[in-house]
Amino acid sequence: MKNIYSTLIILLVSITAFGQRAEIRKADKLFSQRAYIDAASAYEGVVDKNQEVLQNLGDAYFYTNQMQNAAEVYGTLFSRHEATVEPEYEFRYAHALRATDQNDEADKYFASYYDKDVDINEFKESIIDSSNLYIYEPEMLPAENAASSDFGISYFGEDKITFASTRNTARPIYPWNKKPALDLYTGEISEEGEISNIVLFSDAINTDEHESSAAFNKEGTIMYFDRTNEKRFKTEEGLRVANIRIYKAELVDGEWTNVEALPFTSEEYSTEHPALSPDGSTLFFASDMPGGQGSFDLYKVAINEDGTYGTPENLGPGINTQHREQFPFVSEDNVLYFASDGHLGFGNLDVYKSEGDYTEAENLGSSINSGYDDFAFIINEKDKKGFLTSNRSGNDNLYSFTRTKYVKKTRQIDIPHENKIYFEFDKSKVTEEYQKVLDKVIDILKGSEATEIRIASHADARGTEEYNLKLSQRRADATKEYLVQHGISAGNITTKGYGESQPVNDCTEERGCTEAEYAKNRRSVITFTTMEVVEE
């Protein structure tokens, strides 16, 4: 009887293992086909998830913008298999953590990936120019329905735009996100930046494949756009993928015709997101063609007077990284704007700009970039208005924005007690006397729309340097806590304890001064920044 039970147990274990292998094979096939939503569902059904299953499940969530799920799965992956996980998963995990506002943990994985210290708060300060700053005020445009994805607005003449959308339910369903294939649409722009009279673009352009990212010459007679290849290309890994090519079309007698792929495009790699220079002599685009920095790079190619093209030129390491650089746009002022997830930023795709010889990329800052994908930025430099795409709400959505230039001014708060909050000896608690002082500080901060509030705290010379450094940090944290409890945003406040290193008098030894003299060094000092609007 005992042998029978043992045989039954072995049989059940074998059946379970066989069933799990079948589930994994099914999920792997979906994953290889880039049917990520279905793949994620299949992988979730696997009870005993090994390293490869966790990697693919995390990626399936990541590629479909389910960042909370991605962060959780990647977290499990690293907790179980950290020693054998490839660096690329550190990169994606860090971005998922950024999107879910787990910035300290994200800093840790970015630091490991880039092999250098990463601090999002220091980064925020570093990208703000000391003398001026552009602030963007994005506002999501109404979508036809909550499930559709709209992205990639481009200007089409003076008062029209084009954009790509999944709203045409007559198109085939794309397995990646289970939404219809992209079509191009056109609409009219109001002075307020709203879009109306939205209609499908010409049937000569839209097909059952994806079409997106249109760019037009000033006359509106020539357009460049993306189209996914019907033919699939087999990669070195054996996967069959559909690459993207840039096409050109001409407007003849009111009809779009002469639609043809550009000569430097290919079925073996993608070329996408065309953008024209203001004079129409140069085409910018993204591509993963051989010879780049990695993944998608930005390129430019000359458009000759006879309609032929020069040789595509990589924009170089100042712009391109081993990750994605996409969605170029060149403004009337010849400023290149683009999206990247390879430069250090706020998470996933951020919008950057570059001027001159493209040797440096400048992040546009947190007023327009989020922890999610922010991309396809365009702007009319004359009226300081523009559009971008972001999936911060869960889907790709169109946003309009206005841009304002500010001058940044740092002020010290004008309050009693020489602008300082004082502490009792060896204490970090804010006493009732100085709570009243902080109440005045709070009124000033709220009335001045303060940003970048800094609290610097200090100790007297009695005690060790190490102890005093920690004591002063506790004082800074206590000061911050009081401000936050009374309505000041924690995200605007930075703190630093300086210990005994910055005395206001000569009391630098543990003996020799009166209590009143020592007390002057037990303080918190508060400074803040205000932004004043200036004309560009």
N, C-alpha and C positions, 0 to 999 in steps of 0.2 A: 504493500500500500504506500509506504514511504517513497518508493521509487516512482510510483505513478504520480504522486503529488509533485515530486521534483521535476518529472518530465513535463507536467502541465505548466509549472512555473516557467521553465525554460522556454516552452512553446509560446506562452503568453508574452514573455519578454521579447522573443524573436519576432512575434507578430507586431508588437508595439514598435520595435525598432524599425521593422520593414515599413510600417505605416508612416513613421516619422521621416524616413529617407524619401518616401514617395512625396510627402508634403514639401520637403525641402527642394526636391527636383522640380516640382511644379512652381514653387516660388522662384527658384533660380531661373527658370525659363522665362517667367514674366519679367523678372529683373533684367535679364539680358535683352529683352525686347523693349526695355524702357517703359514698360507698363507699370509705373511705380505705385500708383494707388492700389491696383490689384495685387502687386507684389507685396506691399506692406501688409495687406489683409492676410495674404497667404503665410507670410513669415510670422505674423502674430499667432497663427494657429499652431506653430511649432512649440511643443512643450519644453523640450530641453534644447535651448538655443545655444549653439556653439559660437565660436568667435566669428566665423564667416557669416552666420545668420545675423548676428548682432550688427556686424558692419553693414551688411546689405539693408537690413531693416532701418538702421539709422540713416543711411543714404537715401532710401526710398522716402522717408519722412522729410529729410533735408531738401531733396530735389522738388518736393511738392509743397514747400513752404510751411510744413507743420513743425515749427521750430521747437515748441514745447515738447512734443513727442520725440523729436530728434535729440534734444538735449538729454532727455531721460534715458534713451537707449544708448547713446554714446557714453553717458555716465556709467551705465552698467558694463559696457564694453571695456572701459578703462579700469573700472574697479576689479574686473576679473582677469583681464589680459594685457595690462598696461605694458608689460615687458616686450610683448610681441606685436603691438599695434604699430602700423606704419605712420609716419609723420603726417600724411595727408588727413588722417582722421583727427589728429590734434587740431589741424587747421579748421576743419568743418565743425568740430566740437566747440572750438572757441567762438566761431561765428554764431552757432546755435545758442551758446551761453550769452553772447552779446544781445541777441534778439530777445531773449527772455530776461534781460536786465540782471543777469548774474555776472556783473562786471569784474569782481575780484577774481572769481574762478576763471573767467575768460582771459584776464590778464596773465594768469599762471600758464595757461595752455598756449597763448600767443607767444609768451616769453620763451617757452620751451621750443616752440616751432621755429621762431626767428632767431633763437639763441642770443637774445638780448633782453634787457629789462623793458617791460611794457606796463605803463600806468595810464589808464584812460583819462584820469583827472589831469595829469601832466600834459597829455596829448591835447585835451580841450584847450588848455591855456596856451600851448605852443602854437596852435593854428590861428590864434587871434592876434592880429597885427596890433602893435603897441599904439598906433596912431589912428587907425580907422578900421572899420569892420562893416561888411555887408550883412544885413539881416534879411532873411526871406520869410514871407508869411504865406505858407502853402494852404490851400483849401481844396478839399476833394470835390470834384465835379460829380453831379448826379449820374449814376449809371442806369442803363436801361433795366437791368435786373441785378440783384445782388450776386448771382452766380457767374455772370459774364466777366471776362478779363479784357480790359482795354489798356493799350499802351502805345507808346511811341508816336506822340504827336509831332507833326512837322508843318511848317508854314507852306501854304499854297496860295501865292499871291498876297495881296494886301489884307484881305479880310476873310480868308478861308484857311482851313487846316485839313490834314488827313491824319488818320490814326488806324491802328490795327485792332481788331476785336474778334471775340469768339461768339458774338451775339447772333450770327447767322446759323440757325439750327438746321438748315438744309444741308450743311456741309458734313463730311464724314467726321466721326468722333476720333480725337487724337488720344491714343492709349496712355500717353505720359500723364495727362491730367483729367482725362475723360471729358473733355470739352470739345466743341466743334473746331474744325480747322480755322485758322485766322483768315479774315478778309480785310481789305482796306476799305475804309469809309471816309467820307468827306463831310464837312460841316462849315457853318459860318460862325465867326467870332464877333461877339459884341464888345463894346468899349469896356465893359466890366469884366471881360475875360470869359464869359459864358459861351457855350457852344449850342447852336440851334440848327434846325433843318438838316439833320444828319441823315445821309443816304449812302447806299452802297456805291463804291467806285465802279468804274467801267468793267463790264464783263470781259473786255479784252485783256484786263489785268488780273482780275480775281478768277481763281480756279478752285478745284477741290483740294489742292495743296495749300500750304501756308503762304500768304503774302503779307508783308509788313514793311515798316521802315522806309517810307517813300521820301525822296528829296527832289526838289524842282529847281530848274534855273529861274532867273528873275522874270523872264517872259512867260513862264508857265507852259512852255512848249516842249520841254524835255524833262522826263522824270527817270529817276533811278529807284529801284526797289528790290526787296528780297523775295525770293521764291524758293521753297524747298524742292529739291530734285525728286522726280518720280522714281528714278532708278536708285536702288540702295547700293551702298558701297561696303565691301567687306573689309573690316579693320584687321590689324595684325592679331588681335585677340579672337578673331573669328566672328565678331558681331557684325550684323548687317545694319548700317545706319544710313539715314537720308541726310546728306549735306545740303548746304544752302548756297545759292548763287545770287549775285547781283545782276539784275536785268536793267536794260535801258528801253524806254518807249518814247515815241514822238507823237505830238498832237498835230494831226493833219486834217484840215477841214472839220475841226470839231470832234474828231474821233482819235482815240489812242491806237496807234498802229506801230509797225516795225519793231515789235517786241523781240529782243534778242539778248542772250547772256553776254556779259562783257568778256573780252578775249582772255583775260588773265584769271578767270574763274575756272573751277574744276569740279568734277564729280567726286574727286578723291579728298577734298578738303573744303571747308566752308569759307565763303566771303559774304559779309553781311553788314547791315547798318550803314548805308552810304550817306555821306554828307558833303555838300559842296562848299568850297571857299566863296567868299562874297563876290569875287570877280568871275566865278565859274570856271576858273582855269585848273583847279585841283580838286580831285575827289578823295575824300578821306573814308576809310572803312575799317572794319575789324575782320580778322582772319586767323585761322589756326594752320595756315599753310606752313610747309616745312621751312626751317631756318629761323623761326621766331624765338622770343624769349621763353615761351611756354604757354600752353592753353591758347587763349585768344589775345593777339596783339593788335595795336592800331597801326595802320599803314596810310600812306598817301601816294597818289599817282597823278601824273600830269595829264591833262586833257588837251591835246594839241588842236590847233586851229582847224585842221582838216578832219577832226573827229576821231583820230586815232589816239592811242594811249601810250604813255611812257612805261617805264618799268616800275612796279610798286616798290616803295621804299619804307622800310620799318622805321617808326618814329624813335626807336632807341630806348635804352635803359632808363632814361629820365622819366619816361611815360610808362613803358611796358615792364611787366613783372612776369614771374613764372605762372601767374594765375590769370584771371580774366580782365582784359581791358576792352570795353565795348561801347557802343552807342555814342560815337563822336558827334559833335555839333560845333560849327565855327560861326561865331557871331559877326555882326557887321564891323565890330572893332578888331576882328581877327584874333579873338580869344578862343582857344580850343577848350571845349567842355567835354567831359567823357565820364564813364562809369568804370569803377575798378573795385575788385575785392582783394587785390594783391598788395596795394599800399595800405599801411596802417590806417584804420578809420574807425567809424562808429559801429561797424558790423555789416557783413555781407556787402552788396554793391553800394558804394558811396559815389557822390558826384564830386569831381575834381575839375580844376581848370589849369591851363598852362598857356603862357604867353611867350612870344619871341621865338627862341630856337628849340623849344620843347625839351629843355634839360631838367625841368623841375615840375612836379605835380603838387598843386595846392588844394587841400580839402576845403570844400565850401562851408563846412561848419555844421553845428548841431541844429541850427534853425531850419535846415532843409534835409539833412541826413538823419536817418534813424538806425535802429539795430537791424532792420530788414533791408530788402533791395530797394534802392533809390537810383533811378536811371532815366535815360532818354530825356535829358534836360535840354530845353531850348529857351532862348530869351530874345526879346526885342530890346536892344540896348537903348533905343530912343525913349520908349515909355516905361522902361524898367519893369516890364511885365513878361511873364513867360509861363511855361508848362513843364511838368515832369511826370514821371510814372513812379509809383511806389506800391509795394505789396504789404505795407505796414498794417493794413486793415484785414489781411487774409488773402485777398485777390489782388491782381494787378489793377490798379485804378489810376485814372488821370487826375492830376492836381493842377490848378492854376496858382500863380503866386505873384506877389509884388516884391520888389527889391528896394530896400532903403539903405542908404549909407549913413553910418554913425561915426561920431568921434568918441573915443573911449576916454573917460576922465576918472582918475582915482582920487577919492576924497577920504579924509579922516573925519570921523564923526565929531561934531562940535557939541559936546556935552560937558557937564561939570566934572570935577576930579581929573582935569587934564586929559580927558578922553580915555580914561582908563578905568578898569574894574579891578578892585584890590581884593586880596585874599588874606585870611588869617594865617598865622605861621603853621606850616606843615598841613594845611587844609586845601581842599579843592572845591568845597561847597560854596555856591554863590549865596552870600548872606542876604538877609532881608533888605538891608541898606542898599546893596548894589543891585538887587532885583528891581528896585525902583529906578535906579540908573538905567538898567537894561530895558525897562519899559519905555523910557524916553528914546533909547536907541532903536527899539522896534518901531516906534512911531516915525522916526526919521527914515528908516529903511523902507517902510511901506509907502511913505509919502514921496520918496525919490525914485521908486521903481528900481531899487538897487539890484545889481548883479555882481557875481564874483565877490562875495563877502569873505573877508579873510580875518581870522582870529589868531593873533600871535600872543602866546602866553609865556610867563617868565617866573623864575624863582629867585630867592635871595641866595647868598653864598653859603649858608649853613647847611651841612649835609654833603654827601658825595656828589660828584658831577653826574654819575649815572642815575642816582636817586632823584636829583633835582630835574633831570631831563624828563623822567617819567612823571614826576609831580606836575611839572608845567604842562605836559600833554593832557593830564587829567583835568587841569584847570581850563585848558582850551576846550576840551570835550564838554565839560560842565557848562561853559558859556554857550557853546553851540546848542546843547540840549535845551537850555532855557529859551533861546531864540526860536527853535523849532517848535517847542511846546506852545509858543504864542504866535504861531502863524507864519514864520519865515521858512521858506523852502529849504530842506536839508541839502538838496542838490546844488544850491547856490553857495554853500558855505564850505570853506576849506579851513582846516586847523593845523597849527604847528606849535609844538612846545620847544622853546629854546633853552630851557634850563636856566643856569646862572650866567650864560655866555654874553648877555647883553644888558648889563646893569646901567641904570641911569645916573649913578653916582660912583664914588670911589670905594664903596663897600664890597670889595672883592675877596675879602678874607672872612673866616668864620668868627673872628673877634675883632673888636676895635670900633664898632659903630653902635649907635643907639638903636632901640627897637623901631623908632619912627623912621630912621634912615634905612634900616633893612626893609621895612614895610613898603617903601617906595618901589622896590624891585619885585614885589609879589603882585603881578598885574597881568591883565589881559588888555590888548590894544586891538581895536576893531577898525578896519578900513574896508571900503567898498568901491565898486566901479559903477558909474552911470554912463548911459549911452545917449549922446545928444545928436539929433538929426542934423545933417548938413546937406547942402546941395551938391550933386555930383558934377 
